[in-house]
Amino acid sequence: METGPNKVIDESRQGEAVVMERENSGNGKKLYLESYGCQMNFSDSEVVASIMNENGYSTTRDIEEADIVLINTCSIRDNAETRVRNRLTEFKKKKEDNPELVVGILGCMAERLKKSLLEEEKLVDLVAGPDAYRDLPNLVEEVGTGQKAVNVLLSRDETYADISPVRLDQGGITAFVTIMRGCDNMCSFCVVPFTRGRERSRDPYTIVQECKDLYNLGYREVTLLGQNVDSYRWNLTSKGEIKDEKLPTTNFAQLMEMVALVSPDLRVRFSTSHPKDMTDDVLEIMAKYENICPYIHLPVQSGNTDVLYRMNRGYSREWYLQRIEAIKKIVPDCAISTDVITGFCGETEEEHKETMSLMELVKYDFAYMFKYSERPKTLAERRFEDDIPEDIKGRRLTEIIDLQMKHSLNSNQQQIGKIQKVLIEGPSKRSEDQLCGRNGRNSVVVFDKKDLEKGQYVMVKITDCTSATLFGEVIEKCEPAPSILS
């Protein structure tokens, strides 16, 4: 999956145990659940918690009282896998003191490294791929009979549409809602098509109902999740042909409008878009509804057409810049972020400079920037040599980061003096006397607490900034919209 726009999730929550205490009158057993990587993994963990809860397991934040430990993993970059291996080694030591403890691994890394983790390193008892979560109770039973339990089969149909996720941030304000699974793009650097399978879209009416339920639980923002949300198609083939004439069809623009109509107080975001698939109708729906946030995460990966061809991205530098032009024309105040990979196979100094020149043209509000990390079983591993020395990758990455820091600071400085609508998400990490939230452009805003509470919308005048954060003073509270009852 392309990295998503929620900076808190992608960075500071990397490796955090996203669990909650949940009472259950079933078998009294406890599940400790830990998630790594992209928003999709955190969303999947909520599905897993729901499935296990229905089978008598309550979740716990205390690993010492857990009967089962499950780690939901990411294979996008090597350092993510390294962190998971280190964590599994810690759990293996705990099993020495508690032989009955069941340790399992879920998600992308599970599918890719099942043999190594189960048989060679003996780090886990259970392996379940992204499409096998319904089978988890059975897999746990298999472990109880002394077997190693594995299910990494991929599905062309599974969307978990009928499962109501257990929200792992009790009392939360923002939530992720998965609208599709899998990926049909074959970017040469990416393992996702091999670990999550082909694209399939979820029934739009179950998505809308989930968003209504979230609103009534007090959530005030949803992020629609997919590997490539722009290719969401309900009852449509990839060629745009209707699958079942008796059923309605829905594309992503139509779905987003349906969710926006749940309530004007429910903010709508989405992640992640693909430049080759983003159409003007999506932008026009964004411009139509005030509660659809003016923010788009549009990964470019490289600013050079030849590198993009080697990456199998399906667009050129010129095509990408045309999409940027359309965004700025149709949604004029839209914030734009991106992903950049530096040091991809065969990247020349001139090609690197073209990435920097594209960044100068677009002037992203923020970006996720990485050195290329070759992943096993990808097209790039089979076709190309990872031939850029690490010191050159590092130097190019530093140059890109420095440039983006300048652009991010300039973007935030332009917000000073403006009054913006902010959704309060909770206390600021800087001070107990301050709160923080995000504006529609996805920028973090910090302001004095006063008598305010999380979940409220407030109008904030921006008074200062850093490259990552806006600071302001609250001008007024916003009146809430009526609740949704069905």
ZAMARGU-4260 file (C-alpha; in steps of 0.2 Angstrom, whole numbers, plus 5000, padded with zeros to 4 digits):
<rodrens>
0) 5000/5000/5000 | 5005/5018/4997 | 5008/5026/5013 | 4993/5036/5019 | 4990/5054/5024
5) 4988/5052/5043 | 5005/5057/5049 | 5001/5052/5067 | 4997/5034/5061 | 5011/5032/5049
10) 5025/5039/5060 | 5022/5039/5079 | 5010/5024/5079 | 5022/5013/5070 | 5024/4998/5082
15) 5011/5004/5094 | 5000/4991/5102 | 4983/4997/5096 | 4972/4988/5108 | 4958/4992/5120
20) 4950/4984/5136 | 4934/4976/5131 | 4923/4966/5143 | 4917/4949/5136 | 4907/4936/5145
25) 4914/4922/5134 | 4928/4910/5138 | 4937/4924/5148 | 4953/4923/5138 | 4963/4938/5133
30) 4970/4944/5116 | 4984/4956/5115 | 4985/4964/5097 | 4999/4974/5090 | 4999/4983/5073
35) 5013/4989/5062 | 5013/4999/5046 | 4999/5007/5035 | 4982/5012/5040 | 4975/4996/5032
40) 4984/4986/5045 | 4976/4996/5059 | 4959/4994/5051 | 4962/4975/5049 | 4966/4974/5067
45) 4949/4981/5071 | 4941/4967/5061 | 4952/4954/5069 | 4947/4961/5086 | 4929/4959/5081
50) 4930/4941/5075 | 4940/4936/5091 | 4928/4945/5102 | 4913/4935/5095 | 4923/4920/5099
55) 4925/4924/5118 | 4941/4934/5118 | 4942/4951/5125 | 4957/4963/5121 | 4970/4969/5134
60) 4984/4981/5134 | 4994/4971/5146 | 5004/4957/5137 | 5007/4948/5154 | 4989/4943/5155
65) 4987/4938/5137 | 4982/4921/5131 | 4985/4925/5113 | 4997/4938/5105 | 4994/4943/5087
70) 5005/4955/5077 | 4998/4963/5062 | 5013/4966/5050 | 5019/4976/5036 | 5031/4971/5022
75) 5033/4988/5013 | 5051/4991/5020 | 5064/4981/5027 | 5065/4991/5043 | 5047/4986/5047
80) 5051/4968/5045 | 5066/4970/5057 | 5056/4978/5070 | 5043/4964/5069 | 5056/4950/5070
85) 5064/4959/5086 | 5046/4959/5094 | 5043/4941/5090 | 5060/4936/5098 | 5054/4945/5114
90) 5038/4935/5113 | 5047/4919/5111 | 5056/4922/5127 | 5039/4925/5136 | 5034/4908/5129
95) 5048/4900/5139 | 5039/4906/5155 | 5022/4903/5149 | 5021/4888/5137 | 5003/4890/5134
100) 5004/4907/5126 | 4999/4907/5108 | 5009/4919/5097 | 5003/4923/5079 | 5007/4934/5065
105) 4995/4942/5053 | 4995/4952/5037 | 5008/4955/5023 | 5023/4949/5032 | 5014/4933/5038
110) 5010/4928/5020 | 5027/4931/5013 | 5038/4923/5027 | 5026/4909/5034 | 5039/4895/5032
115) 5053/4905/5039 | 5044/4911/5054 | 5035/4894/5058 | 5048/4881/5054 | 5065/4888/5053
120) 5065/4902/5066 | 5051/4894/5076 | 5045/4912/5081 | 5026/4909/5080 | 5013/4896/5082
125) 5000/4903/5070 | 5001/4912/5053 | 4985/4921/5045 | 4986/4931/5029 | 4975/4946/5026
130) 4960/4936/5019 | 4960/4923/5032 | 4955/4932/5048 | 4938/4923/5049 | 4948/4907/5051
135) 4957/4913/5066 | 4947/4904/5079 | 4950/4888/5070 | 4968/4891/5069 | 4969/4894/5087
140) 4961/4877/5090 | 4973/4869/5079 | 4988/4876/5089 | 4979/4869/5105 | 4981/4852/5097
145) 5000/4854/5096 | 5000/4859/5077 | 5007/4874/5068 | 4992/4883/5060 | 4993/4892/5044
150) 4980/4900/5032 | 4987/4912/5019 | 4975/4909/5005 | 4970/4924/4995 | 4952/4928/4990
155) 4944/4936/4976 | 4928/4940/4986 | 4933/4943/5004 | 4929/4961/5010 | 4924/4958/5028
160) 4909/4969/5024 | 4897/4961/5036 | 4909/4963/5051 | 4907/4977/5062 | 4925/4982/5068
165) 4929/4983/5086 | 4936/5001/5087 | 4952/5000/5096 | 4953/5018/5101 | 4938/5018/5113
170) 4931/5036/5114 | 4940/5040/5098 | 4936/5054/5086 | 4943/5048/5069 | 4941/5031/5061
175) 4946/5021/5046 | 4934/5013/5035 | 4940/5000/5023 | 4931/5002/5006 | 4941/4989/4996
180) 4955/4976/4997 | 4969/4970/4987 | 4978/4979/4972 | 4978/4976/4953 | 4993/4988/4951
185) 5010/4980/4949 | 5022/4993/4954 | 5039/4985/4952 | 5045/4989/4970 | 5029/4984/4979
190) 5024/4967/4987 | 5006/4972/4990 | 4998/4963/4975 | 5007/4947/4981 | 5002/4948/4999
195) 4984/4956/4998 | 4978/4949/4981 | 4967/4956/4968 | 4956/4971/4970 | 4938/4969/4976
200) 4927/4983/4981 | 4915/4982/4996 | 4896/4985/4995 | 4893/5004/4996 | 4878/5002/5007
205) 4888/4993/5021 | 4901/5007/5020 | 4888/5020/5022 | 4880/5011/5037 | 4896/5009/5045
210) 4899/5028/5044 | 4882/5031/5051 | 4886/5020/5066 | 4902/5029/5069 | 4894/5046/5069
215) 4882/5040/5081 | 4896/5033/5092 | 4904/5051/5093 | 4916/5049/5078 | 4917/5065/5068
220) 4929/5060/5054 | 4931/5044/5043 | 4945/5040/5031 | 4940/5029/5017 | 4954/5016/5014
225) 4960/5006/4999 | 4976/5002/4991 | 4970/5013/4977 | 4953/5021/4981 | 4951/5029/4964
230) 4949/5011/4956 | 4934/5008/4968 | 4920/5000/4958 | 4905/4992/4965 | 4896/4980/4952
235) 4908/4986/4939 | 4923/4977/4930 | 4940/4985/4928 | 4934/4989/4911 | 4918/4998/4917
240) 4906/4984/4912 | 4891/4980/4923 | 4893/4964/4932 | 4874/4962/4937 | 4861/4971/4928
245) 4849/4970/4943 | 4861/4979/4955 | 4866/4998/4955 | 4884/5003/4951 | 4895/5014/4961
250) 4912/5022/4957 | 4923/5031/4970 | 4916/5048/4967 | 4898/5042/4970 | 4903/5033/4985
255) 4912/5048/4993 | 4896/5058/4990 | 4885/5045/4998 | 4897/5046/5014 | 4897/5065/5014
260) 4878/5065/5015 | 4878/5055/5031 | 4880/5071/5040 | 4888/5088/5037 | 4897/5086/5054
265) 4906/5070/5048 | 4922/5074/5039 | 4927/5063/5025 | 4945/5059/5020 | 4952/5046/5009
270) 4968/5036/5006 | 4977/5032/4994 | 4974/5039/4977 | 4984/5034/4961 | 4989/5047/4948
275) 4984/5036/4934 | 4966/5033/4940 | 4961/5050/4949 | 4948/5058/4938 | 4940/5075/4938
280) 4923/5068/4945 | 4932/5064/4961 | 4939/5082/4962 | 4922/5089/4958 | 4913/5080/4972
285) 4927/5086/4984 | 4923/5104/4978 | 4904/5101/4981 | 4905/5096/4999 | 4912/5106/5013
290) 4914/5091/5024 | 4925/5082/5011 | 4942/5088/5017 | 4952/5098/5004 | 4967/5086/5005
295) 4974/5073/4993 | 4989/5061/4995 | 4995/5058/4978 | 5011/5048/4978 | 5023/5052/4964
300) 5038/5041/4969 | 5049/5049/4956 | 5049/5065/4945 | 5057/5056/4930 | 5047/5047/4917
305) 5061/5034/4914 | 5061/5029/4932 | 5042/5029/4933 | 5042/5017/4919 | 5055/5006/4928
310) 5043/5007/4943 | 5029/5002/4932 | 5018/5016/4939 | 5008/5018/4923 | 5010/5037/4921
315) 5023/5050/4915 | 5030/5065/4924 | 5019/5076/4912 | 5003/5066/4916 | 5006/5068/4935
320) 5009/5087/4933 | 4992/5088/4923 | 4983/5079/4938 | 4991/5092/4950 | 4985/5106/4938
325) 4967/5099/4939 | 4968/5098/4958 | 4973/5116/4960 | 4960/5121/4947 | 4945/5112/4953
330) 4949/5112/4972 | 4959/5128/4974 | 4964/5127/4992 | 4968/5108/4992 | 4983/5103/5002
335) 4993/5089/4993 | 5006/5077/5000 | 5016/5063/4991 | 5027/5048/4993 | 5045/5049/4986
340) 5057/5034/4984 | 5075/5039/4981 | 5089/5028/4974 | 5078/5016/4964 | 5086/5004/4953
345) 5097/5013/4940 | 5092/5031/4946 | 5105/5043/4939 | 5110/5060/4946 | 5100/5069/4933
350) 5084/5058/4936 | 5086/5062/4955 | 5087/5081/4951 | 5071/5079/4940 | 5062/5073/4956
355) 5068/5088/4965 | 5063/5099/4951 | 5045/5092/4951 | 5045/5095/4970 | 5049/5113/4966
360) 5035/5114/4954 | 5021/5106/4965 | 5027/5112/4982 | 5020/5098/4992 | 5012/5103/5009
365) 5021/5087/5016 | 5028/5071/5010 | 5034/5054/5015 | 5051/5051/5009 | 5061/5034/5009
370) 5077/5026/5002 | 5073/5012/4990 | 5072/4995/5000 | 5072/4980/4988 | 5058/4968/4993
375) 5059/4949/4989 | 5047/4943/4975 | 5044/4960/4968 | 5046/4963/4949 | 5060/4975/4953
380) 5070/4961/4962 | 5068/4950/4946 | 5071/4963/4933 | 5083/4976/4940 | 5099/4977/4950
385) 5098/4987/4966 | 5114/4996/4961 | 5113/5013/4970 | 5126/5013/4984 | 5118/5016/5001
390) 5128/5032/5004 | 5122/5040/4988 | 5104/5034/4992 | 5106/5043/5009 | 5113/5059/5002
395) 5099/5060/4989 | 5086/5057/5003 | 5094/5070/5013 | 5092/5083/4999 | 5074/5078/4996
400) 5070/5080/5015 | 5078/5097/5016 | 5069/5103/5001 | 5052/5097/5008 | 5055/5104/5025
405) 5057/5121/5016 | 5041/5119/5006 | 5032/5113/5022 | 5037/5128/5032 | 5032/5139/5018
410) 5015/5131/5016 | 5012/5133/5035 | 5018/5151/5035 | 5005/5155/5022 | 4991/5149/5034
415) 4996/5162/5047 | 4982/5175/5049 | 4969/5163/5042 | 4954/5157/5052 | 4951/5138/5050
420) 4939/5125/5055 | 4948/5112/5067 | 4941/5096/5073 | 4948/5093/5091 | 4956/5076/5093
425) 4963/5077/5110 | 4977/5084/5122 | 4993/5091/5114 | 5009/5082/5118 | 5017/5098/5121
430) 5006/5103/5136 | 4991/5098/5147 | 4984/5115/5145 | 4983/5114/5126 | 4973/5103/5114
435) 4977/5098/5096 | 4967/5094/5081 | 4968/5095/5062 | 4961/5107/5049 | 4953/5101/5033
440) 4970/5102/5025 | 4976/5089/5037 | 4988/5101/5046 | 4990/5098/5065 | 4984/5114/5075
445) 4988/5117/5093 | 4979/5129/5104 | 4974/5133/5122 | 4962/5120/5131 | 4950/5132/5140
450) 4933/5124/5141 | 4935/5114/5125 | 4933/5095/5123 | 4938/5083/5109 | 4925/5080/5096
455) 4921/5098/5095 | 4923/5109/5079 | 4931/5126/5083 | 4936/5140/5072 | 4955/5144/5075
460) 4965/5159/5070 | 4982/5154/5065 | 4996/5164/5074 | 5012/5154/5072 | 5019/5139/5065
465) 5034/5127/5062 | 5036/5116/5047 | 5025/5102/5055 | 5013/5111/5066 | 5001/5126/5066
470) 4998/5136/5082 | 4982/5147/5085 | 4969/5154/5096 | 4951/5149/5096 | 4939/5162/5089
475) 4922/5152/5092 | 4914/5135/5094 | 4904/5128/5080 | 4886/5122/5083 | 4884/5103/5080
480) 4873/5095/5067 | 4858/5084/5072 | 4863/5065/5076 | 4859/5052/5063 | 4847/5039/5070
485) 4847/5026/5056
</rodrens>
